[in-house]
Amino acid sequence: MHLTDLIEKTLAAMGYELVEVERAPAGLLRVYIDQAENGIVIEDCEKVSRAVSDIMDREDFISDAYILEVSSPGLGRALKKDKHLSRSI
């Protein structure tokens, strides 16, 4: 199973939507999350960070050192799916 699929499945079980996974230079792994009902607060990012870290440790997808960053996509995010556009209207 692909890393993005594992993260998406885990987050869905937690009540979150995976918006995007981005691999950036210098070992940075960014995970953007959303939640339709309440939006995202720092406690959500902490909870998801722990869950994704557990996945990364268990599955060993990235053998090198990495930095995990979890956040909401923000107001200026790209609307990639129809449901993102509907939610923004």
HELIX and SHEET records of a PDB file:
HELIX    1   1 LEU A    3  MET A   14  1                                  12    
HELIX    2   2 PRO A   25  GLY A   27  5                                   3    
HELIX    3   3 ILE A   42  GLU A   59  1                                  18    
HELIX    4   4 ASP A   82  SER A   88  1                                   7    
SHEET    1   A 3 GLU A  17  ALA A  24  0                                        
SHEET    2   A 3 LEU A  28  ASP A  34 -1                                        
SHEET    3   A 3 ILE A  67  SER A  71  1                                        
END                                                                             
